[in-house]
Amino acid sequence: MPAMAEYLMPAAVVAAPGESWGDLPMAAPPRIFLTFSSGALPTTPEQTPLPSTPSSPGAWPEGVLPPPGLEVPEAPLPKAQNLRFGIGSFGHPHFCSRPCVHIAKGHVCPREMACAYCHFPHRPIPKPDWQLRQSLLAASDQKLLVTFLPIIIKKAAKEGLIPRVDGLIELLKAEVRGAQCEPIPMGTLRPMRMSFMHLVESSMRRLPPHIRAEVNRLKLELPPPVLTHGGAGPSLVL
């Protein structure tokens, strides 16, 4: 006849007889009998604990190689110098393109790195009034050059761009031909608040290829903007 083994539930699990749980009275815990086919209780064979598998290569002891298949190649940490920006942001703040309207409005640019406009902060662009706008639209290249060339030279000196932009200024001077006309009155517009590149773009309706090539050469000479991370957050290094 199979042996009978009496098993009592732990006292820590059930309440003592007569005690109540909240508003419900608790009865004495029933006794449970387990029946086994042999005369003695089964014994659990001694088990050898398996070594824990490390979750990362750093958990392996120094000098011990991980098993095949668990090797993880070392990835270089991202550096600020590895960050790349769209072509419109290069040369910021003097030679970059005009600010991207999506970024200026606090949105995400759908073109991302392919955007031809600058994604970095800019001062508000001075806007001419209606009368000055009409005068600029009706002006010839010669009148625009006479108007903006002195401002370009003054802006370059103020921003410390001389002698880097001397070649560009000489090319613009060479475009002035014949008798000089009168410059366009700027009225209330403050052109010195415009970026250097914005002034150059405004000096002619369309920059000639050789002047455009000089502008692109200057952009390539300038280091790209770099983001550095400090205690106060990301900063822009120019």
C-alpha positions, 0 to 999 in steps of 0.5 A: 500500500502506498505510503502516506505523507502528511503536508501542512501548509506554512503558517505564514501563508494561512491565518490561524484558526479562528482569526478573521481577515477583514470582515470575513471569518477564517476557518482552520486550514485544511490538511492536505495529504499527498500520495506517492507510489514508493515507500519513501519521499522522492529525493531531488538529485543534487544539481550543479548550478549553471554559470550565469551568462553575462549580458555584456562583454564588460561582464567577462573577467579581464583577460578571458575571451567570451564564447563564440557568438557573444563577441560584440565589436567595439563601437566608437563613441560619437564625437561632436566633430563627427556631426554633419550639417546640411550644405546651407549651414556651412559658413555660419554665421557669415557665409551660410544661406538664409535661415530655414523657415521651418526651423525659424518657426520651431518646426522640423525641416522635412529636408533635414541635411539636404536643406539648402538653408541654414538650420542655426539661429539667426538674428531677424533679417531686416526687411525693407519697406515698400518704397525701398523694396520697389527701388531695389527691384527696379535697380540695375546691377551697377546701382546695386553694386554702388549701394552695397559694396561700401556696406560689404567692405565695412561689414567685413572689417567689423566681423574680422573677415579681412584679409580672408575676403579680400579676393571676393571684394576685389572681384566685386569692385571689378564688376563696377564699370563706367561712371558711378551712379548714385547709391540707393537711399536705405531709409530706415533699413539698417543693412549692417544687421544683415549677414555678410553673405546676404549683403553679397547676394544683394549686391547683384541680381545674380552673382556671376559664375566666377564670383559664385566660385569664390564664395564657394571656395571661402565656404570650403575653407571655413571649418563646419560648425561643431556642437560641444556638450557641456554642463549647460547643454549643447553649444555652438562653436564656430 
